[in-house]
Every structure is written in C-alpha cells, then in structure tokens.
C-alpha cells in the first residue's frame, strides 16, 4: 500500500471580507484547495483566525475532540467570512 505525503502550503485568498492567508492541504503534491474548495470560495480551517480557533480545529483534525458534523465528518475548508458550517464546507470522514 502506497503512503501518501501530507504537506501544508500557505496560500493567499483575496476576497470578502479581505485577504486571508491560510494553510492549504497538499496531498501527494496536489492542492485540495484547488481541487475542491476554490470554486466555493472556501479556505482551509488552518493558518488563520485566533489562537483558540486554531487549537479547536487542530484538536478536531487530530481526532482529540468531537467532529464538527453529527455524522462524524470534519470540515477542512470553510467560509472565510463567518466560519459557519451552515454556509457550507468541504469535509472528510
């Protein structure tokens, strides 16, 4: 079984509510932002926001806290204006 390589790359999204630098997930050299989130104008949940916001998302993605969806999925790209999941999200199980 091939192991995938996970990397993070800082990206700039320029739009409402202003420029946001975020950490893009890169898997085997491919940007998940470019593949799944850019068309919806979402940004990664990592690399921006308050320290508390970052710690909540890191804990969730490391499976140390509950998923943010009741079906067990975790958001990885969210609305940059409000971070509200009801705006939509790119998620994984």
N, C-alpha and C positions, 0 to 999 in steps of 0.2 A: 504494500500500500504506500503510495506517494504521500509524503508530508508536505503540506502547503506552508508557504512562508508568509507570515503576517508582518507588515510594516505600517508605520504611520508617517504621513507627509503633511506638513502644514500647507493649507490652501487658503486662498482669499476668495470670498464671495462678496461681490459688491452689489447691493440692492437694499430694499427696505428691510429693516429700519436703519441701515447704514452698513459700512464694510464690516465683515466678520471674518476673523482668522479662525480656522477650525482644523482639527486633526482628521485627515481623511484616512480611511481604512484601505490599505493596499494589500491585496492577496495575490501572491504569485505575480507581482508586477502590474496587476490590474486595479485601477481605482474603482471602488464600489460607488463613490460619488458620481463618477462619470457614467457608470453602467446603470445605476438605479435611482439616484436621488436628485441629480442636477435638473432633470426635466420637471420635477415637482418643486424646485427651489428650496429644498431642504438642505440642512448642514448636519454634519456629524454631531453627536451629543458630547464629543470630547474636544478640549482645547479652547473653550470659550465659556463665559459665564463665571459666576462666583466660585470661590473655593468649595463652598458647601455643595453647590450644583455639580461641580466636577466630582467630588467624593461620592455623591449619591450615584452618579452614573457609573463610575469605576467599580464601586461595590456591586452594583447590579450586574454589570457585564462580567465580573469575576464570579458571579453566582453566589455572592456572600449575602445578598439581600433578595427580597422578593422581586419577581419580574414586574414590569410596569403594565402588562396586559394580563387579564384574568385567565387567558388561555395558555399562559406560560411563556409567551413571546416577550422579547426585549427590543425596544426601539434602539436603532443605531444612527438613524438620520431623522431629524425633527424640524419643525418650523422654527426658523431663526427669529421670528418676530415675537412669538409668545411661548414657545416650547411646550405648547398644549397638544397632547396626543389627539385630541378631537379635530385638530387642524389637519391631521394625517401624519404618517410616519412610515419609514422603511424599517421593518422589524425582522427578527430571526428567532428561531426556536432553539 
